[in-house]
Amino acid sequence: MSKIDMNDQPYCRHGCSEMDNVDHVLTMFSCIIIMAERGAHLSQLLLDSSRPSIFELVAQEGLNQALRGTIKFFFRVCANHYPETFGVTFHWANEIQLAFDCLLQSYYLRNHGASFAENFYGLERVTKNDCRLNRRAKICSLISLSFLPYALSKLDAYFSKRQPSYQRHPVMSFSSIRFIYDLIVLINWMLYTWGKSVTHSPVLHLLGMKLKHGGENSSPGISLTKIIEMSAFFIQFLEWWFTNQSSQAKSMLSLPIPPPPHSVVQNQNSKPRTGACPLCQKQWKNECVLRVSGYVFCYRCILPYLKENSKCPISKLPATPNDLIRIFANAE
């Protein structure tokens, strides 16, 4: 057989050989096949009616977080307006919130197989094999829904108070552990979005559970449930409203305190003497007080000074002749 001389291959007008063109075509064809497979995979995920979307999961997580602070928010507002009655109760707001959360979540887990927020968005908890939760799984779910957030909030408050002492010792702090946990949660969210994981939460992954859309009978039909759901959104709105008001008040309180006004008098001889006009250093005649600073002057001394300088000669505060108040102490 004769060897093929690569230099004898025909070239296109751009300087590429026919073999290179074939390679480009094969590469593009492979990319199209991969993209088609990815598109089919994503389409299959979208067509899966039992699989919740990432937006539903984000919404129910947000509602869960807002619900945990309802009792504490209620007692905080009451303690601000009625400190004698609710001042002591506010210190136990976290524990009262834990008890309320346990009652609410246990009711929904027992009757609907989901938490309050999950049931609100039409979701339910099942095992990874699409089986309903048994008694043990519901107890584990109750612990993860109520006691785990309570413990994390207590640890956050404890380590935030001891933060200066931990900064002296270069050890792995609690905030670093929380950062690693939040990073794991973020990775789990991304894997769920890409269809690489059946559950969005590492806690659910450890419990062997996942969320799916519930059946027609999963939607609550009790009037008490409707009242609780509407109250949750109303309390969430109130929390946003009072948080916005308090943030505005804090922004006003955070303004820097202005420095005290400096006196224009620099030497000892020019300082105002008691019982004398600060300008002429003599006994008052037709005395008047400048209300912006409280100093007493002779009327004929302070009036031309204010017209020319528009400020107090001692405190340098802005002033006009309208700020003068005549004093009739010697009037009979």
KENUSE-421328 format. One line per field, with one value per residue: residue number from 1; y, x, z of N, C-alpha, C in turn; residue in three letters. Coordinates in steps of 0.2 Angstrom, whole numbers, m for minus. Layout:
KENUSE-421328
num [NUM  ...]
nv [Y  ...]
nu [X  ...]
nw [Z  ...]
cav [Y  ...]
cau [X  ...]
caw [Z  ...]
cv [Y  ...]
cu [X  ...]
cw [Z  ...]
residu [ALA  ...]
end
This chain:
KENUSE-421328
num [1  2  3  4  5  6  7  8  9  10  11  12  13  14  15  16  17  18  19  20  21  22  23  24  25  26  27  28  29  30  31  32  33  34  35  36  37  38  39  40  41  42  43  44  45  46  47  48  49  50  51  52  53  54  55  56  57  58  59  60  61  62  63  64  65  66  67  68  69  70  71  72  73  74  75  76  77  78  79  80  81  82  83  84  85  86  87  88  89  90  91  92  93  94  95  96  97  98  99  100  101  102  103  104  105  106  107  108  109  110  111  112  113  114  115  116  117  118  119  120  121  122  123  124  125  126  127  128  129  130  131  132  133  134  135  136  137  138  139  140  141  142  143  144  145  146  147  148  149  150  151  152  153  154  155  156  157  158  159  160  161  162  163  164  165  166  167  168  169  170  171  172  173  174  175  176  177  178  179  180  181  182  183  184  185  186  187  188  189  190  191  192  193  194  195  196  197  198  199  200  201  202  203  204  205  206  207  208  209  210  211  212  213  214  215  216  217  218  219  220  221  222  223  224  225  226  227  228  229  230  231  232  233  234  235  236  237  238  239  240  241  242  243  244  245  246  247  248  249  250  251  252  253  254  255  256  257  258  259  260  261  262  263  264  265  266  267  268  269  270  271  272  273  274  275  276  277  278  279  280  281  282  283  284  285  286  287  288  289  290  291  292  293  294  295  296  297  298  299  300  301  302  303  304  305  306  307  308  309  310  311  312  313  314  315  316  317  318  319  320  321  322  323  324  325  326  327  328  329  330  331  332]
nv [m6  11  25  38  55  68  81  81  82  90  107  119  136  143  138  126  108  95  84  91  98  88  84  95  95  83  85  96  89  80  88  93  82  79  91  89  78  83  92  84  77  88  92  80  81  93  88  79  78  76  80  94  111  122  134  133  125  135  145  138  136  149  153  144  149  161  158  153  164  170  170  175  187  193  193  202  214  216  217  229  238  235  233  229  219  209  209  199  188  189  184  171  168  161  148  147  148  137  127  130  128  115  109  114  108  95  92  94  85  73  73  76  72  81  96  112  123  116  109  119  124  113  101  85  74  60  44  40  29  32  30  31  41  33  31  33  40  52  57  59  69  79  82  88  98  107  106  106  119  127  123  127  141  144  141  150  162  160  158  170  179  175  178  187  181  169  173  175  163  153  143  132  140  142  149  146  133  134  141  131  121  129  130  117  115  124  118  106  111  115  103  97  106  103  90  80  75  69  75  91  95  93  88  81  72  64  59  51  55  64  77  79  83  83  73  75  75  80  93  105  106  111  124  130  128  136  148  149  149  161  169  167  174  187  190  189  200  210  209  213  226  232  229  237  250  250  250  262  270  267  271  284  286  282  293  303  312  329  340  350  367  380  393  410  418  418  422  425  438  441  433  431  440  437  444  455  462  451  457  471  471  477  483  477  485  489  475  459  443  430  418  406  403  407  417  433  450  467  477  486  482  469  469  476  467  455  458  460  448  437  427  419  428  421  407  404  399  399  414  427  444  442  432  438  441  453  458  463  466  475  483  493]
nu [4  2  9  m1  1  0  2  m3  m17  m32  m35  m46  m52  m50  m38  m39  m39  m48  m49  m48  m60  m70  m67  m71  m85  m89  m86  m95  m107  m107  m108  m120  m128  m125  m131  m144  m147  m146  m156  m167  m166  m168  m181  m188  m187  m195  m207  m210  m223  m224  m212  m206  m204  m189  m193  m204  m199  m190  m199  m207  m197  m194  m206  m206  m196  m200  m211  m206  m202  m213  m219  m209  m208  m221  m221  m210  m215  m226  m219  m212  m222  m230  m221  m221  m230  m227  m213  m205  m210  m205  m192  m193  m197  m192  m193  m207  m210  m204  m212  m225  m222  m219  m231  m239  m232  m232  m245  m248  m239  m245  m257  m256  m244  m233  m224  m230  m228  m224  m236  m244  m240  m244  m236  m228  m221  m211  m203  m188  m191  m204  m214  m226  m224  m219  m222  m210  m202  m210  m208  m194  m194  m201  m192  m182  m188  m192  m184  m171  m169  m171  m160  m149  m151  m149  m136  m130  m133  m126  m112  m110  m110  m98  m88  m77  m68  m65  m58  m45  m40  m34  m44  m56  m70  m87  m94  m87  m90  m104  m103  m98  m108  m119  m113  m113  m127  m130  m124  m131  m143  m140  m137  m150  m157  m151  m155  m147  m149  m162  m167  m168  m163  m149  m153  m165  m160  m151  m161  m167  m178  m189  m197  m212  m226  m242  m257  m274  m281  m273  m273  m278  m294  m299  m306  m299  m286  m285  m286  m274  m265  m267  m265  m251  m246  m250  m243  m231  m231  m232  m221  m211  m215  m213  m200  m195  m198  m191  m178  m177  m178  m166  m157  m158  m154  m141  m134  m119  m115  m115  m100  m96  m100  m88  m80  m78  m70  m53  m43  m40  m44  m54  m65  m82  m88  m97  m112  m110  m110  m106  m100  m97  m91  m96  m108  m125  m136  m152  m155  m155  m159  m151  m159  m155  m143  m143  m136  m134  m135  m131  m143  m140  m128  m128  m137  m132  m122  m127  m134  m124  m116  m124  m124  m121  m110  m103  m106  m107  m117  m130  m140  m152  m158  m172  m171  m169  m173  m181  m177  m185  m181  m179  m190  m203]
nw [0  m4  5  12  8  19  15  2  3  0  3  11  7  18  23  30  31  23  32  44  44  44  57  65  62  67  81  83  81  91  102  100  102  116  122  118  126  138  138  136  149  158  153  157  171  173  168  178  188  202  208  217  213  213  217  225  235  241  244  254  264  268  273  284  292  295  302  314  322  326  339  348  342  344  359  360  355  364  376  374  374  386  398  411  412  402  402  409  404  391  391  391  378  368  372  373  360  355  361  355  342  341  344  333  322  325  324  310  305  309  304  290  286  284  286  293  284  272  270  267  254  247  248  253  265  261  261  252  244  240  250  263  279  294  312  318  309  308  321  320  310  317  327  319  313  324  336  332  324  336  344  337  336  350  351  342  349  361  357  350  360  367  358  357  366  360  349  353  354  341  335  327  325  330  321  309  308  305  293  285  286  280  267  263  262  252  241  241  237  224  218  218  210  198  196  201  214  225  235  243  255  267  279  277  268  277  285  276  268  257  248  240  228  236  236  231  243  252  254  267  275  285  295  305  301  290  296  304  293  287  297  299  287  290  302  297  289  298  305  296  294  307  308  298  303  315  310  303  314  321  312  313  326  325  320  321  336  337  339  353  354  350  359  355  362  367  376  393  398  390  392  397  411  426  429  420  403  390  379  380  392  404  416  413  402  398  397  388  383  373  365  359  364  378  384  392  386  383  375  365  362  357  347  335  332  329  318  309  310  312  322  338  349  358  359  346  339  326  324  325  325  329  338  351  367  377  394  408  422  431  430  437]
cav [0  17  30  44  61  73  87  80  83  97  112  124  142  146  135  120  102  91  80  95  100  82  84  100  92  77  89  99  84  77  94  94  76  80  96  86  73  87  95  79  76  93  91  75  84  97  85  75  82  75  84  101  115  125  140  130  124  141  148  135  137  155  153  140  153  167  156  152  170  173  170  180  194  195  195  208  220  217  219  236  243  234  230  227  212  205  209  193  183  189  180  164  168  155  141  147  147  130  123  131  125  107  107  115  104  88  91  93  78  67  73  78  70  87  102  117  126  111  107  126  124  107  96  81  70  53  41  40  24  35  27  36  41  29  35  34  45  58  59  62  75  84  85  92  104  111  106  108  126  130  122  132  148  145  141  156  167  158  159  177  183  174  179  190  176  164  176  175  156  152  137  132  143  140  153  142  127  136  142  124  119  133  128  110  116  127  112  102  115  115  96  96  109  100  84  75  73  68  80  98  97  88  85  76  66  60  55  46  57  69  81  78  86  79  71  79  75  83  100  105  108  114  132  132  128  142  154  149  150  168  173  167  179  193  191  190  207  215  209  217  233  234  229  243  256  250  251  269  273  265  275  291  286  281  299  306  318  335  342  356  374  383  400  414  421  414  424  425  444  442  429  435  440  436  451  460  460  448  461  477  469  482  481  477  491  486  468  455  436  427  412  401  401  408  422  440  455  473  477  490  479  463  470  477  461  450  460  459  441  432  421  421  429  416  399  404  396  404  418  433  449  439  428  442  442  458  457  469  464  481  487  493]
cau [0  6  7  m4  5  m4  3  m7  m24  m35  m37  m51  m50  m48  m32  m40  m39  m54  m49  m50  m67  m73  m66  m76  m92  m90  m86  m102  m112  m106  m110  m128  m131  m125  m136  m151  m148  m147  m162  m172  m166  m172  m188  m191  m188  m200  m213  m212  m227  m223  m206  m207  m199  m185  m196  m209  m195  m187  m205  m209  m192  m195  m212  m204  m191  m204  m216  m202  m201  m219  m221  m205  m210  m227  m219  m206  m220  m230  m214  m210  m228  m232  m215  m223  m234  m223  m206  m202  m212  m201  m185  m194  m201  m189  m196  m214  m210  m203  m218  m230  m219  m220  m239  m241  m229  m234  m252  m248  m236  m249  m263  m255  m237  m229  m224  m235  m226  m224  m243  m246  m238  m246  m231  m229  m214  m211  m197  m185  m195  m211  m218  m228  m220  m221  m222  m203  m200  m213  m204  m187  m196  m203  m185  m178  m192  m193  m179  m164  m168  m170  m153  m145  m152  m146  m129  m128  m133  m120  m106  m109  m108  m91  m84  m70  m63  m63  m54  m39  m37  m35  m47  m61  m75  m94  m96  m84  m94  m110  m102  m97  m115  m122  m110  m116  m134  m130  m122  m137  m148  m138  m138  m157  m159  m148  m157  m143  m151  m169  m170  m165  m160  m145  m156  m169  m155  m149  m167  m170  m184  m189  m203  m216  m232  m247  m263  m280  m283  m268  m275  m282  m300  m302  m306  m293  m280  m285  m285  m267  m261  m268  m261  m244  m244  m251  m238  m225  m231  m231  m213  m208  m217  m210  m192  m193  m199  m185  m172  m177  m176  m159  m153  m158  m150  m134  m130  m114  m116  m111  m96  m99  m98  m82  m81  m74  m65  m48  m39  m43  m47  m60  m70  m88  m89  m103  m116  m108  m111  m100  m97  m94  m88  m99  m115  m130  m140  m157  m152  m159  m156  m151  m162  m151  m137  m144  m132  m137  m131  m134  m147  m137  m122  m129  m141  m128  m117  m131  m136  m118  m112  m129  m122  m120  m103  m100  m107  m106  m123  m134  m145  m154  m162  m178  m170  m168  m179  m180  m178  m188  m180  m179  m196  m207]
caw [0  m4  10  10  10  21  11  m4  5  m2  8  9  6  25  25  34  27  24  38  50  43  47  65  67  61  72  87  84  82  98  107  99  106  123  124  117  131  144  137  138  156  161  152  161  177  173  167  184  192  209  210  218  209  217  220  230  241  244  248  261  269  270  278  290  296  297  307  320  326  328  346  350  339  348  365  360  354  370  381  372  376  392  401  418  411  397  403  412  399  385  392  389  372  363  374  372  353  354  363  350  335  342  344  326  317  326  321  303  303  311  299  283  284  281  291  291  278  267  268  264  247  244  248  259  266  260  260  246  240  240  255  268  285  300  318  320  304  310  327  318  307  322  330  314  312  330  341  328  324  343  347  333  338  356  350  339  354  365  354  348  366  368  352  359  370  355  344  356  352  334  334  323  329  328  314  304  307  302  286  281  285  275  261  261  260  245  236  240  233  217  215  217  204  192  195  204  221  226  241  243  261  269  285  274  266  282  287  271  266  251  247  233  228  239  232  232  250  256  256  273  274  292  296  310  297  286  300  305  287  286  303  297  283  293  307  293  287  304  307  291  296  313  307  294  307  320  306  302  321  322  307  315  332  324  318  326  340  335  344  357  350  353  361  351  367  368  381  400  399  386  394  400  418  429  430  415  396  387  373  382  399  408  419  408  401  394  395  384  382  366  367  356  369  385  387  392  383  382  369  360  360  354  341  329  331  326  311  305  310  312  326  345  350  363  357  338  336  321  328  322  330  331  344  357  372  382  401  412  429  435  429  443]
cv [6  22  36  50  66  79  87  81  90  101  117  131  146  142  128  114  99  87  85  97  94  82  89  98  87  80  92  95  81  82  94  88  77  85  93  81  77  90  90  77  82  93  86  77  89  94  80  80  81  78  91  105  119  131  138  129  130  145  145  135  144  156  149  145  159  165  155  158  173  175  175  187  197  197  201  214  221  220  227  241  241  230  227  220  207  205  203  188  183  185  173  163  162  149  141  145  140  125  124  128  118  105  108  110  96  87  90  87  73  67  73  75  75  92  107  121  122  109  113  126  117  101  91  77  63  50  41  34  26  31  32  36  37  34  37  40  52  61  63  69  81  87  89  98  109  112  108  115  130  129  127  139  149  145  147  162  166  160  167  181  181  174  182  185  171  167  176  168  154  145  138  135  141  143  149  136  128  138  136  121  122  131  121  111  119  122  108  105  114  108  95  100  106  93  78  73  73  72  86  99  91  84  79  70  62  56  51  48  62  72  79  81  80  77  76  80  78  90  101  108  111  121  134  133  134  148  154  151  158  172  173  173  186  195  192  198  212  215  213  224  236  234  235  249  256  252  258  273  273  270  282  291  285  287  301  312  324  337  349  362  377  390  404  417  416  416  425  432  445  438  433  434  440  443  456  457  457  452  467  476  474  480  482  483  489  479  464  448  433  420  406  398  402  414  429  445  462  474  481  487  473  464  471  471  456  452  459  452  436  426  424  422  424  409  399  400  401  408  424  438  446  434  431  442  447  456  463  467  469  486  487  494]
cu [4  4  4  0  0  m4  m1  m14  m26  m36  m43  m48  m48  m41  m33  m41  m46  m55  m51  m57  m72  m73  m71  m83  m94  m91  m93  m107  m113  m109  m118  m131  m131  m130  m143  m152  m149  m154  m168  m172  m170  m179  m192  m192  m194  m207  m215  m216  m227  m217  m207  m202  m195  m188  m201  m205  m192  m193  m207  m203  m192  m201  m210  m200  m195  m209  m212  m201  m207  m221  m216  m206  m216  m225  m214  m210  m223  m225  m212  m216  m230  m226  m216  m226  m230  m216  m202  m204  m207  m194  m187  m198  m198  m192  m203  m215  m209  m209  m224  m228  m220  m227  m241  m238  m231  m241  m252  m244  m240  m255  m262  m248  m233  m229  m229  m234  m226  m231  m246  m245  m239  m241  m232  m222  m216  m204  m194  m188  m202  m216  m220  m224  m223  m220  m215  m201  m204  m210  m197  m189  m198  m197  m182  m181  m192  m187  m172  m164  m167  m163  m149  m145  m149  m139  m126  m128  m127  m114  m105  m107  m100  m86  m77  m65  m61  m58  m47  m36  m39  m38  m53  m67  m82  m96  m93  m88  m101  m109  m101  m104  m119  m120  m113  m123  m135  m129  m128  m142  m147  m139  m145  m159  m157  m151  m153  m144  m159  m172  m165  m161  m155  m148  m161  m165  m153  m155  m170  m177  m183  m196  m206  m223  m237  m252  m268  m282  m278  m269  m279  m289  m303  m301  m301  m287  m279  m284  m277  m263  m261  m265  m254  m242  m245  m246  m232  m225  m230  m224  m209  m209  m213  m202  m190  m193  m193  m179  m171  m175  m169  m154  m152  m153  m143  m130  m125  m117  m112  m106  m98  m96  m92  m83  m76  m69  m60  m43  m43  m47  m54  m66  m76  m87  m96  m106  m114  m109  m105  m96  m93  m90  m90  m105  m120  m134  m145  m155  m157  m155  m156  m153  m159  m146  m138  m140  m136  m133  m135  m138  m143  m130  m123  m133  m137  m124  m121  m133  m129  m115  m118  m127  m121  m112  m100  m100  m106  m112  m127  m139  m146  m157  m168  m177  m169  m174  m177  m181  m180  m187  m181  m185  m200  m215]
cw [0  2  8  13  12  18  5  m3  3  4  6  9  12  27  29  29  28  30  44  50  46  55  68  67  66  79  88  85  89  103  106  103  113  126  123  123  138  144  139  145  160  159  156  168  178  172  173  188  200  212  211  215  215  221  225  236  245  247  254  266  272  275  284  295  299  303  314  325  328  335  349  348  343  355  365  359  360  375  380  375  383  396  408  417  407  398  404  406  392  385  390  382  367  365  373  364  351  355  357  343  336  341  337  322  319  324  314  301  304  306  292  281  281  287  289  285  272  265  265  257  244  243  254  259  265  260  253  241  239  244  260  275  290  306  319  315  306  316  325  314  312  325  325  313  318  334  338  327  331  345  343  335  345  355  347  344  359  363  351  354  368  362  353  362  365  350  346  354  345  333  330  327  326  322  308  302  303  295  282  280  280  268  258  259  253  240  235  236  225  214  214  211  198  191  198  211  221  231  241  250  264  275  282  271  271  285  282  268  260  251  240  234  231  234  234  239  254  258  262  271  280  292  300  306  293  290  302  299  286  291  302  293  286  298  303  291  292  306  302  292  302  312  303  298  312  316  305  309  322  318  310  322  331  321  323  330  338  340  347  354  354  354  357  356  368  374  388  401  395  387  398  408  421  431  425  408  393  381  376  389  404  411  413  408  396  391  392  383  375  367  364  360  376  388  387  390  384  376  364  358  356  347  335  327  328  319  306  304  310  316  333  346  354  361  349  335  331  325  324  327  333  337  351  361  377  389  405  419  433  435  435  440]
residu [MET  SER  LYS  ILE  ASP  MET  ASN  ASP  GLN  PRO  TYR  CYS  ARG  HIS  GLY  CYS  SER  GLU  MET  ASP  ASN  VAL  ASP  HIS  VAL  LEU  THR  MET  PHE  SER  CYS  ILE  ILE  ILE  MET  ALA  GLU  ARG  GLY  ALA  HIS  LEU  SER  GLN  LEU  LEU  LEU  ASP  SER  SER  ARG  PRO  SER  ILE  PHE  GLU  LEU  VAL  ALA  GLN  GLU  GLY  LEU  ASN  GLN  ALA  LEU  ARG  GLY  THR  ILE  LYS  PHE  PHE  PHE  ARG  VAL  CYS  ALA  ASN  HIS  TYR  PRO  GLU  THR  PHE  GLY  VAL  THR  PHE  HIS  TRP  ALA  ASN  GLU  ILE  GLN  LEU  ALA  PHE  ASP  CYS  LEU  LEU  GLN  SER  TYR  TYR  LEU  ARG  ASN  HIS  GLY  ALA  SER  PHE  ALA  GLU  ASN  PHE  TYR  GLY  LEU  GLU  ARG  VAL  THR  LYS  ASN  ASP  CYS  ARG  LEU  ASN  ARG  ARG  ALA  LYS  ILE  CYS  SER  LEU  ILE  SER  LEU  SER  PHE  LEU  PRO  TYR  ALA  LEU  SER  LYS  LEU  ASP  ALA  TYR  PHE  SER  LYS  ARG  GLN  PRO  SER  TYR  GLN  ARG  HIS  PRO  VAL  MET  SER  PHE  SER  SER  ILE  ARG  PHE  ILE  TYR  ASP  LEU  ILE  VAL  LEU  ILE  ASN  TRP  MET  LEU  TYR  THR  TRP  GLY  LYS  SER  VAL  THR  HIS  SER  PRO  VAL  LEU  HIS  LEU  LEU  GLY  MET  LYS  LEU  LYS  HIS  GLY  GLY  GLU  ASN  SER  SER  PRO  GLY  ILE  SER  LEU  THR  LYS  ILE  ILE  GLU  MET  SER  ALA  PHE  PHE  ILE  GLN  PHE  LEU  GLU  TRP  TRP  PHE  THR  ASN  GLN  SER  SER  GLN  ALA  LYS  SER  MET  LEU  SER  LEU  PRO  ILE  PRO  PRO  PRO  PRO  HIS  SER  VAL  VAL  GLN  ASN  GLN  ASN  SER  LYS  PRO  ARG  THR  GLY  ALA  CYS  PRO  LEU  CYS  GLN  LYS  GLN  TRP  LYS  ASN  GLU  CYS  VAL  LEU  ARG  VAL  SER  GLY  TYR  VAL  PHE  CYS  TYR  ARG  CYS  ILE  LEU  PRO  TYR  LEU  LYS  GLU  ASN  SER  LYS  CYS  PRO  ILE  SER  LYS  LEU  PRO  ALA  THR  PRO  ASN  ASP  LEU  ILE  ARG  ILE  PHE  ALA  ASN  ALA  GLU]
end
